[in-house]
Every structure is written in structure tokens, then in C-alpha cells.
Amino acid sequence: MAEKDKSYNKEEEYFLRLELERRRKNAEEHVARMADETRRALKEMHWMRCPKCGRELLEIEYRGHKVDQCSSCRGLWLDAGELESLARPEESGFLGSLKKMFEG
């Protein structure tokens, strides 16, 4: 009878481990889904909003490049690579010197 109890315990332990692993995977997937949803919601909430005052950003043309300008405070916001692109033709101008200042 003791052998039956041992085998029953091992079988029960095996199925408990499977169930725990299934629950762990489900919890990890849930956390990943929530993180994705949070990222999406934040992006949607802040998309084309001024980081300074929160108002709508408008895309304007500046020296052949599209930059974002706040509809309220008139701040200009550049996407990745836009400063380099704008500064390239005028290395000695204002944007060129601004670029040099940020590069070190």
C-alpha cells in the first residue's frame, strides 16, 4: 500500500507541476499583453502632442524638412535624425553650431 501512495504522490506532483507551469506561462503572457496595451495607450495619448504644454503638434515645412510645431507655444520638435539633416547644409549656421554643442 505504501508503494501505491508513493506512485500516487509522484503522479499528483507531476500534474501539479504541469498546472503550475501552465499558470506561470499564462501570467507571463498576461503581463506582456498588459505592457503592450499600456505602451499603445500611452503612444495614442501622447501622439503629436507637445511635450512642453500638451497641445497639438502641427507638421510644418522648414528648409525642405517636415518638423513638428506646437499649435500653442510654437515650440519646434524634431524627430530622430532631423537635427543632423537640417544642420548638414549649414555647418557654420545656427543649427550647425547647435549640433556641435550637443555632440561634445
N, C-alpha and C positions, 0 to 999 in steps of 0.2 A: 504494500500500500504506500510505503514511503517513496518508492520509485515512481508511482503514479503521480504523487504530489509534486515531485521534483520536475517531472516532464510537463505537468500541467503548469507549474510556475514558469518554466522556461518558455513554453508556448505563450502563456499570458504576457510574459515580459517581452517577447518578440513582437506581439501585436501592439503592446503599449508603446514600444519604440517606434514602430511604423506610424502609429497615430500621432505621437509627439513630433516626428519628423514632418508629417503632413501638415500639422498645425503650425510648425515653425516656418515652413515654406509659404503657407497661406498668409501668415503675419508679415513676412518679408515682402511678399507681393503687394499686400495691402499698404505697407509703408511706402513702397516705391510708387504705387498709384497715387497716394496722397501727396507725395513730394512733387510728382509730375503735375497734378491738378493745381497745387499751390503755385508752382512756377508759372503755369499757364495763366492762372488768375492774376498773379502779380504783373505779368507781362501785359495782359489785357488792360489792367487798371492803369498802368503807367505808360502804355504805348503812346508815343507822340505827345507826351506831357512834359512841361518844363520842369527840370529838376529843382529850380530855384523857387518858383511860385506855384507850380502845378497847373498852369493854364495850358491851353492847346498850343502845340508847336505847328508852325506852317513851314512847308518846304519852299525855299526861295532859291533863285538862281544867283550865284555870286561868282564872278570870273569864270563862267563856264562850268561851275560845280553846283550841285544841289546841297544846300546846308539847311539846317533847321533853325527857325527863328521863333521866339515866343511871341504870341499874339498880344501879350500884356506888357511884360517888362522889356521886350525887344532883345533879350539875350540871344546870342548865337551859340548853337550847339553843333559840334562836329562828330561824325561817326568815325570809327576806326579807319585810319589811313587818310582821312580828308585833310588834316593839317599838313601832312607831308606833301600831298598832292597840290594843295593850294600854295605852299611855300616854295615848291620846286622852281617855278618860273622866275621867282623874285627872291633869290637867296640873300640879296642885300636889303630887301624891303622889310617892312614891319613884321610880316608873317615869318620871313626867313630868320630874323633875329629872335622872334618868339620861339621858333623851333629850336634854334641853337641854345637858348636859355633852358629849355626842357631837356635837351639831350645831355647837358652837363657842361 
